[in-house]
Structures are given as structure tokens and as C-alpha cells.
């Protein structure tokens, strides 16, 4: 590079003013000199960097060895260097908050950090109580290519349901903010909530390219989480189809009432069984899922949690009162059945109370602890994992069905489950 010859050619038909030639040659010499100066500085910088690395390696060699891990004090010292010596003044709280966000987001998809202002916004929108009716999952947060936000469930009769949004839809932007910049799924859920009647702009992709939608937020219906109907199984017999779309406060009581209604409507032959439909159920309140499991299991463990080192932190046990241990059950699930839905399915499966039918479930079985920080920020951290009554891991594994159904969506899967019960 240093010995390269520079050749300048005149463009045909272009006359150069002789009086301007000296200036032209001066500019050429100046540019060449600047290039040499720049290259020299680059060499000096490279040599300086090499020297710095050599010095650091030598220093490290005197200590704990080349493989010594970064220690807490070294981390703090490095942060102090950034705050004290970066070329521009550094906003320390902002840098530390951003660093903590990335640090926590890299642990798992369910841990996250909210600044004080983000926490205030989340609290405000939660109190307003309206949302789009979308449950999302954030994939690849913190990766160089950016995160992707996928719809994994749509609440029945919600604004999103009325617009025809379905699981599998990709959300590209919310309120004008690209979803590729999100670091946690909770950030997406905050943006998808607000006051009733508020309009939220979405950019989505359903396979035919980007599409702009305006969603009018609405408060969820208290009864939208559970639906029930009777299916004619032939010979005067009926099968109950009881769908739980999510687990919210009161879901356990709703399921109890729906089950009683199905039994009373079945007539003299009684119910041949119940299809407990958990397809697309993203979870929700674990206590409500435990209440539903307790309706069908008389004794034994319903679920347990294990913390660091496998230590049992909590076990939920069944109670005898009010248990229906007779009605045959099939749990219908798909790949989007998650969290509390998986706990219910595997509790019934491990206690030999129901067969599970459909696809392997999502595999979300973690416990998050919410920790307030003195500056008003909020840290949500995974502190334990759920295990089945037979001590099977759920997180990252999902619930394996007893009866596999290749296409678990649609009415055909419900009818297949009903036929299985009516045998």
C-alpha cells in the first residue's frame, strides 16, 4: 500500500485551466501526504493496540492464568473506566440501565429489567385494563440481527380476534417502534395495552408482506377465558368440549360451573367424557390451573417447583373435597399450549387421570420473582422451574402427548378426541 503508484487520467474532451494546474498538483500532493499521515497514524494505533494487548497478556499471566474469569471487581473497574474516560460525557444511569437490560435479557426469555419510567408506564397501562387481546413471544432478543415478535395466542372476542389476527403472525412494529429493538416480551405487552378505546398502530406480517393495522383496545371479558359445548357421540351419548383459552382470576370457578352445566345437559345417558381443550392457551395464573387440576385429582402432587441446586421450594397437593374422579378426560393441546396450561396437562397425565392428545407443548415452565430496586426500577428474574408430579422437567421440554395428532388445530382434532372418549 505504501509503495502504490497513483495515476490520474484526463477525461476525454475536458480542458483543464493551466492556471489551475498548480493548485491541482498541490491538492494531489496534499491528498497523498494526508493518506501517508493517516496510514502512519493507523500503524501507530495498531502498534499501540498490539502493545496494550501484550501488556495485558503479560499482566494476566502473572495472575490466575489466561483462562481466569472476569471478576466482579474487574467489571466495576471497567465500568468506571468507561464512565471516566470515554471521549464524551457519559450518562451513568442510562448506561448502567441499558447494560442491565441486555445482561438480564441474555439469561432467558422470561427475565427482564424495567427502568423506573418503564415501570410507571407498565403500572399505568395495567390499571387502565384494556389490551389488544394478543399473547406474544419474543425470539432472539439481544441478537445482532434483532428480535422477532410472534403472536402465539389470540383471546376470543378480543380486538385482535375481530381483526382476524391468528397465532403465527409476526409483529414488526408497535406504536411505531420496531420490534427488533425489544429486549423483553414484557416491553411488547406494555405497548399492546392501555385505555379502552385507545388506538394502537401495528405493523404485521402474515405471509403476504407488511400490513398496517389500527387496533382499538378493549377490556377483556371476564367470561371469555372458558367456553363449553356438547358433542353428539351417538347412541344418545354426549361428550363435553370444555375449552380454556387462558388462566385468569376466576378461571377455576368458571370451569367448575361449565362442567356442571355439561353434565346437566347430557341427559339420562350422562357424559361419555370431557375434552379439556388447552390448544393455544398461553398460560396465565398458575393458581387457577392448580384449582382446575384439583377438580379432577383426589390426592397426590399437582405440581412442584425446584430452585437452584434442585431444591424443592414448593409443592401443590390435591384435596379430596369436590373431586370428579369418574368422568373420562382427554386433554387436547398443541405446540402453543404453554406455562399454566402445561402444568394442568402434565398434572392430569402423571396422576393417570387423563390422556394427553395433540402435539408436544411449548415448554415454558419457569417461576419469576419480581424484585423492586430502590431507584424505582424493577427486576423480574427466573428463580425456579416447574416439575411434574413424576418429577419431569417442563421448561424447554414441553409435555409429550400420549396420542399424537399431526394436525392439532381445527374441529377435526376435537372430533378425534371425542371419538376416543366414546369408544
C-alpha positions as CSV (number, residue, x, y, z in Angstrom):
1,X,0.0,0.0,0.0
2,X,2.8,2.5,0.9
3,X,4.5,1.9,-2.5
4,X,1.4,2.1,-4.6
5,X,1.6,4.4,-7.7
6,X,-1.2,6.9,-8.1
7,X,-2.2,7.6,-11.7
8,X,-4.5,10.4,-12.8
9,X,-6.0,10.5,-16.2
10,X,-7.7,13.3,-18.0
11,X,-11.3,12.8,-19.1
12,X,-11.6,13.0,-22.9
13,X,-12.9,16.4,-24.1
14,X,-12.3,18.0,-20.7
15,X,-9.9,21.0,-20.8
16,X,-8.0,21.9,-17.7
17,X,-7.3,25.6,-17.0
18,X,-3.5,25.9,-16.9
19,X,-3.7,28.4,-14.0
20,X,-5.5,25.8,-12.0
21,X,-3.0,23.0,-12.6
22,X,-0.6,24.1,-9.8
23,X,-3.4,24.0,-7.3
24,X,-4.4,20.7,-8.7
25,X,-1.0,19.2,-8.2
26,X,-0.8,20.7,-4.7
27,X,-4.1,19.0,-3.9
28,X,-2.7,15.7,-5.2
29,X,0.4,16.1,-3.1
30,X,-1.7,17.1,-0.1
31,X,-4.0,14.1,-0.5
32,X,-1.1,11.8,-0.9
33,X,0.6,13.3,2.2
34,X,-2.7,13.0,4.1
35,X,-3.0,9.4,3.1
36,X,0.5,8.7,4.3
37,X,-0.1,10.5,7.5
38,X,-3.4,8.6,8.0
39,X,-1.6,5.3,7.3
40,X,1.2,6.2,9.7
41,X,-1.3,7.0,12.4
42,X,-3.0,3.7,11.7
43,X,0.2,1.9,12.0
44,X,1.0,3.7,15.3
45,X,-2.5,2.9,16.5
46,X,-2.1,-0.8,15.6
47,X,1.3,-1.0,17.3
48,X,-0.2,0.7,20.3
49,X,-3.1,-1.8,20.4
50,X,-0.7,-4.7,20.0
51,X,1.5,-3.3,22.8
52,X,-1.6,-2.9,25.1
53,X,-2.7,-6.4,24.4
54,X,0.8,-7.7,25.1
55,X,1.0,-5.8,28.3
56,X,-2.5,-7.1,29.3
57,X,-1.5,-10.6,28.5
58,X,1.7,-10.3,30.5
59,X,-0.2,-8.9,33.4
60,X,-2.8,-11.6,33.2
61,X,0.0,-14.2,33.0
62,X,1.2,-13.1,36.4
63,X,-2.2,-13.6,38.0
64,X,-4.6,-16.5,37.7
65,X,-3.7,-17.6,34.2
66,X,-5.1,-16.9,30.7
67,X,-8.4,-18.6,31.4
68,X,-9.2,-16.6,34.6
69,X,-12.8,-15.4,34.5
70,X,-13.9,-11.8,34.8
71,X,-14.5,-11.0,38.4
72,X,-17.0,-8.6,39.9
73,X,-14.4,-6.0,40.9
74,X,-12.9,-6.1,37.4
75,X,-16.3,-5.5,36.0
76,X,-16.8,-2.5,38.3
77,X,-13.3,-1.2,37.4
78,X,-14.0,-1.5,33.7
79,X,-17.3,0.4,34.1
80,X,-15.5,3.1,36.0
81,X,-13.1,3.5,33.1
82,X,-15.9,3.8,30.6
83,X,-17.7,6.5,32.8
84,X,-14.5,8.4,33.5
85,X,-12.5,8.2,30.2
86,X,-14.9,7.9,27.3
87,X,-14.4,10.8,24.8
88,X,-17.9,12.3,25.6
89,X,-19.5,12.7,29.0
90,X,-21.4,9.5,29.8
91,X,-24.9,9.4,31.4
92,X,-24.1,6.8,34.0
93,X,-27.6,5.8,35.0
94,X,-28.6,5.3,31.3
95,X,-25.5,3.3,30.5
96,X,-26.0,1.0,33.6
97,X,-29.7,0.6,32.9
98,X,-29.0,-0.4,29.3
99,X,-26.3,-2.8,30.4
100,X,-28.5,-4.4,33.0
101,X,-31.3,-4.8,30.4
102,X,-29.0,-6.7,28.0
103,X,-27.5,-8.7,30.8
104,X,-30.8,-9.9,32.1
105,X,-32.4,-10.4,28.7
106,X,-29.5,-12.8,27.8
107,X,-30.3,-15.1,30.7
108,X,-33.6,-16.5,29.3
109,X,-36.8,-15.2,27.5
110,X,-38.7,-14.6,30.8
111,X,-36.3,-12.5,32.9
112,X,-36.3,-8.7,32.3
113,X,-35.4,-5.3,33.7
114,X,-37.6,-2.2,33.6
115,X,-36.4,1.3,34.4
116,X,-38.4,3.4,36.8
117,X,-40.2,5.2,34.0
118,X,-40.9,2.0,32.2
119,X,-42.3,0.5,35.4
120,X,-44.6,3.5,35.9
121,X,-45.9,3.2,32.3
122,X,-46.5,-0.5,32.8
123,X,-48.4,0.1,36.0
124,X,-50.5,2.8,34.4
125,X,-51.5,0.7,31.5
126,X,-52.2,-2.3,33.7
127,X,-54.6,-0.1,35.7
128,X,-56.3,1.2,32.6
129,X,-57.1,-2.5,31.9
130,X,-57.5,-2.6,28.2
131,X,-55.5,-4.6,25.7
132,X,-55.4,-5.9,22.1
133,X,-56.0,-9.5,23.2
134,X,-52.7,-10.7,21.8
135,X,-50.2,-13.0,23.6
136,X,-46.8,-12.8,22.2
137,X,-43.4,-14.5,22.4
138,X,-40.1,-12.6,21.7
139,X,-37.4,-14.6,19.9
140,X,-33.8,-13.7,19.6
141,X,-33.7,-10.7,22.0
142,X,-30.3,-9.1,22.1
143,X,-29.0,-10.8,18.9
144,X,-27.2,-8.8,16.3
145,X,-30.0,-9.5,13.8
146,X,-32.6,-8.1,16.2
147,X,-35.6,-9.7,18.0
148,X,-38.7,-11.1,16.3
149,X,-42.1,-10.9,17.9
150,X,-44.6,-13.7,17.2
151,X,-48.3,-14.0,18.1
152,X,-48.8,-17.2,20.0
153,X,-52.4,-16.8,21.1
154,X,-55.4,-14.5,20.4
155,X,-58.0,-14.1,23.1
156,X,-61.6,-14.9,21.8
157,X,-63.7,-11.9,21.0
158,X,-60.8,-9.5,21.6
159,X,-59.9,-6.6,19.3
160,X,-57.2,-8.7,17.6
161,X,-59.6,-11.6,17.1
162,X,-62.1,-9.3,15.4
163,X,-59.3,-8.1,13.1
164,X,-58.6,-11.7,12.1
165,X,-55.2,-12.0,13.7
166,X,-54.0,-15.5,14.3
167,X,-51.2,-17.4,16.0
168,X,-48.1,-17.4,13.9
169,X,-48.5,-13.7,12.8
170,X,-45.3,-11.7,13.1
171,X,-45.5,-8.2,14.6
172,X,-42.9,-5.9,13.0
173,X,-43.7,-2.7,14.9
174,X,-46.0,-1.4,17.7
175,X,-46.9,2.3,18.1
176,X,-44.2,3.0,15.5
177,X,-41.4,1.2,17.5
178,X,-39.7,-1.6,15.6
179,X,-40.0,-4.9,17.5
180,X,-36.4,-5.7,16.5
181,X,-35.3,-3.2,19.2
182,X,-37.2,-5.0,22.0
183,X,-35.2,-6.7,24.7
184,X,-38.1,-8.5,26.6
185,X,-41.6,-9.7,25.8
186,X,-43.0,-7.6,28.7
187,X,-42.0,-4.5,26.7
188,X,-44.2,-5.7,23.9
189,X,-47.1,-6.4,26.2
190,X,-46.9,-2.9,27.7
191,X,-47.1,-1.4,24.2
192,X,-50.1,-3.6,23.4
193,X,-52.1,-2.4,26.4
194,X,-53.6,0.9,27.5
195,X,-57.0,2.6,28.0
196,X,-60.3,1.3,26.5
197,X,-60.9,2.9,23.1
198,X,-57.2,3.8,22.6
199,X,-55.9,3.2,19.1
200,X,-52.7,1.3,18.7
201,X,-50.9,1.1,15.4
202,X,-49.4,-2.3,14.4
203,X,-47.3,-3.3,11.5
204,X,-47.7,-7.1,11.0
205,X,-46.7,-9.7,8.5
206,X,-49.0,-12.7,7.7
207,X,-47.0,-14.1,4.8
208,X,-48.1,-11.6,2.2
209,X,-45.8,-8.7,3.3
210,X,-46.1,-5.9,5.8
211,X,-49.6,-4.7,6.7
212,X,-50.6,-1.7,8.7
213,X,-53.5,-2.1,11.2
214,X,-55.1,0.1,13.8
215,X,-56.3,-1.8,16.9
216,X,-58.9,-0.3,19.2
217,X,-58.1,-1.6,22.7
218,X,-60.8,-3.1,24.8
219,X,-61.2,-4.5,28.3
220,X,-61.2,-8.3,28.3
221,X,-64.5,-10.1,29.0
222,X,-64.5,-12.0,32.3
223,X,-66.1,-15.0,30.7
224,X,-64.0,-15.0,27.6
225,X,-61.5,-17.4,29.1
226,X,-63.7,-20.5,29.1
227,X,-66.3,-21.9,26.7
228,X,-68.2,-25.2,26.7
229,X,-70.5,-27.2,24.4
230,X,-71.9,-30.7,24.0
231,X,-70.9,-33.0,21.1
232,X,-73.2,-35.8,20.0
233,X,-71.2,-39.1,20.3
234,X,-74.0,-41.3,19.0
235,X,-76.3,-43.8,20.8
236,X,-77.8,-41.0,22.9
237,X,-74.4,-40.2,24.5
238,X,-72.6,-36.9,24.6
239,X,-69.1,-35.7,25.0
240,X,-68.3,-32.4,26.6
241,X,-66.0,-29.9,24.9
242,X,-64.6,-27.6,27.5
243,X,-62.1,-25.1,26.2
244,X,-59.9,-23.0,28.5
245,X,-58.4,-20.1,26.5
246,X,-56.3,-18.7,29.3
247,X,-55.9,-18.7,33.0
248,X,-57.2,-15.6,34.7
249,X,-58.6,-14.8,38.1
250,X,-61.8,-16.9,38.4
251,X,-61.0,-19.5,35.7
252,X,-61.1,-22.4,38.2
253,X,-64.7,-21.4,39.2
254,X,-65.7,-20.9,35.6
255,X,-64.5,-24.4,34.7
256,X,-66.4,-25.8,37.7
257,X,-69.7,-24.2,36.6
258,X,-69.1,-25.2,32.9
259,X,-68.5,-28.8,33.9
260,X,-71.8,-28.9,36.0
261,X,-73.7,-27.4,33.0
262,X,-72.3,-30.0,30.6
263,X,-73.3,-32.8,33.0
264,X,-76.8,-31.5,33.4
265,X,-77.3,-31.0,29.7
266,X,-76.0,-34.5,28.8
267,X,-79.3,-36.2,29.7
268,X,-80.0,-39.6,31.1
269,X,-77.0,-41.3,29.4
270,X,-74.6,-38.9,31.1
271,X,-71.3,-37.7,29.7
272,X,-69.1,-40.2,27.8
273,X,-66.3,-37.9,28.8
274,X,-64.8,-34.4,28.5
275,X,-62.3,-33.0,26.1
276,X,-60.4,-30.4,28.0
277,X,-59.2,-28.2,25.2
278,X,-56.0,-26.3,26.0
279,X,-54.9,-25.5,22.4
280,X,-53.4,-22.1,22.0
281,X,-53.6,-21.5,25.8
282,X,-50.6,-19.4,26.7
283,X,-51.0,-19.9,30.5
284,X,-51.6,-17.1,33.0
285,X,-52.2,-17.5,36.7
286,X,-50.8,-20.8,37.9
287,X,-53.0,-20.9,41.0
288,X,-56.1,-21.1,38.7
289,X,-54.6,-24.1,36.7
290,X,-53.9,-25.8,40.1
291,X,-57.6,-25.3,41.0
292,X,-58.7,-26.9,37.8
293,X,-56.4,-29.9,38.3
294,X,-57.8,-30.3,41.8
295,X,-61.3,-30.6,40.4
296,X,-60.2,-34.0,38.9
297,X,-57.5,-35.3,41.1
298,X,-58.3,-36.5,44.6
299,X,-54.8,-37.0,46.1
300,X,-51.2,-36.5,45.3
301,X,-48.9,-33.9,44.0
302,X,-50.2,-31.5,41.4
303,X,-47.0,-29.6,40.7
304,X,-43.7,-28.7,42.3
305,X,-41.1,-26.1,41.9
306,X,-37.3,-26.6,42.2
307,X,-34.8,-23.8,42.7
308,X,-31.0,-23.6,42.4
309,X,-29.4,-27.0,43.0
310,X,-32.7,-28.8,42.5
311,X,-34.0,-27.9,46.0
312,X,-37.8,-28.3,46.3
313,X,-39.2,-24.8,47.0
314,X,-42.9,-25.6,46.9
315,X,-45.4,-28.4,46.2
316,X,-49.1,-28.1,45.5
317,X,-51.2,-31.1,46.7
318,X,-54.7,-32.2,45.7
319,X,-57.6,-32.2,48.1
320,X,-60.4,-34.7,48.2
321,X,-63.4,-32.3,48.5
322,X,-65.4,-31.8,45.3
323,X,-63.2,-34.1,43.2
324,X,-64.6,-35.6,40.0
325,X,-62.6,-38.8,39.7
326,X,-65.0,-40.6,37.4
327,X,-65.6,-38.6,34.2
328,X,-63.2,-39.8,31.5
329,X,-60.9,-37.0,30.3
330,X,-58.7,-36.2,27.3
331,X,-56.5,-33.1,27.3
332,X,-56.1,-31.6,23.8
333,X,-53.0,-29.5,23.4
334,X,-50.8,-28.0,20.6
335,X,-47.4,-26.5,20.3
336,X,-48.6,-23.2,21.6
337,X,-50.1,-24.6,24.9
338,X,-47.7,-23.1,27.5
339,X,-47.0,-22.4,31.1
340,X,-50.0,-22.9,33.3
341,X,-51.7,-24.9,30.6
342,X,-48.8,-27.3,30.5
343,X,-48.8,-27.7,34.3
344,X,-52.5,-28.7,34.1
345,X,-51.9,-31.2,31.3
346,X,-49.0,-32.9,32.9
347,X,-50.7,-33.0,36.4
348,X,-53.6,-34.9,34.8
349,X,-51.2,-37.1,32.8
350,X,-48.8,-38.0,35.6
351,X,-51.7,-38.8,38.0
352,X,-53.2,-41.1,35.4
353,X,-56.3,-39.1,35.3
354,X,-56.3,-38.1,31.6
355,X,-54.6,-38.9,28.3
356,X,-52.9,-36.0,26.6
357,X,-53.6,-35.7,22.8
358,X,-52.2,-33.5,20.1
359,X,-48.7,-32.0,19.7
360,X,-45.8,-31.5,22.1
361,X,-46.5,-28.3,24.1
362,X,-44.5,-25.1,24.1
363,X,-42.1,-25.9,27.1
364,X,-42.4,-22.9,29.4
365,X,-42.0,-24.0,33.0
366,X,-40.2,-21.3,35.0
367,X,-41.0,-19.2,38.1
368,X,-40.3,-15.5,38.0
369,X,-39.7,-13.4,41.1
370,X,-40.4,-9.6,40.9
371,X,-37.8,-7.5,42.7
372,X,-38.2,-3.8,43.3
373,X,-35.0,-1.8,43.1
374,X,-34.6,1.3,45.3
375,X,-34.4,3.7,42.4
376,X,-37.9,2.6,41.3
377,X,-36.8,0.2,38.6
378,X,-38.0,-3.4,38.5
379,X,-36.1,-6.7,38.0
380,X,-38.0,-9.8,37.1
381,X,-35.8,-12.9,37.4
382,X,-36.3,-16.6,36.9
383,X,-35.6,-18.2,40.3
384,X,-37.1,-21.7,39.9
385,X,-38.5,-24.2,37.4
386,X,-41.7,-26.3,37.5
387,X,-41.6,-30.0,37.5
388,X,-44.4,-32.6,37.0
389,X,-45.7,-34.9,39.8
390,X,-43.4,-37.6,38.4
391,X,-40.5,-35.0,38.6
392,X,-40.3,-34.4,34.8
393,X,-38.9,-31.1,33.7
394,X,-41.3,-28.9,31.7
395,X,-39.1,-26.0,30.8
396,X,-37.5,-26.5,27.4
397,X,-39.1,-30.0,27.1
398,X,-42.9,-29.4,26.9
399,X,-45.5,-32.1,27.6
400,X,-45.3,-35.2,25.3
401,X,-48.8,-36.3,24.2
402,X,-49.9,-39.9,24.8
403,X,-51.8,-39.7,21.4
404,X,-50.1,-37.7,18.7
405,X,-52.2,-35.7,16.3
406,X,-50.4,-34.3,13.3
407,X,-52.8,-31.5,12.7
408,X,-54.0,-30.4,16.1
409,X,-55.8,-27.3,15.0
410,X,-59.4,-27.1,13.9
411,X,-62.6,-29.0,14.6
412,X,-61.2,-32.4,13.4
413,X,-58.9,-32.7,16.4
414,X,-61.8,-32.1,18.8
415,X,-63.9,-34.8,17.0
416,X,-61.0,-37.2,17.1
417,X,-60.7,-36.7,20.9
418,X,-64.5,-37.2,21.2
419,X,-64.3,-40.5,19.3
420,X,-61.5,-41.6,21.6
421,X,-63.7,-41.0,24.6
422,X,-66.8,-42.6,23.1
423,X,-65.1,-45.9,22.5
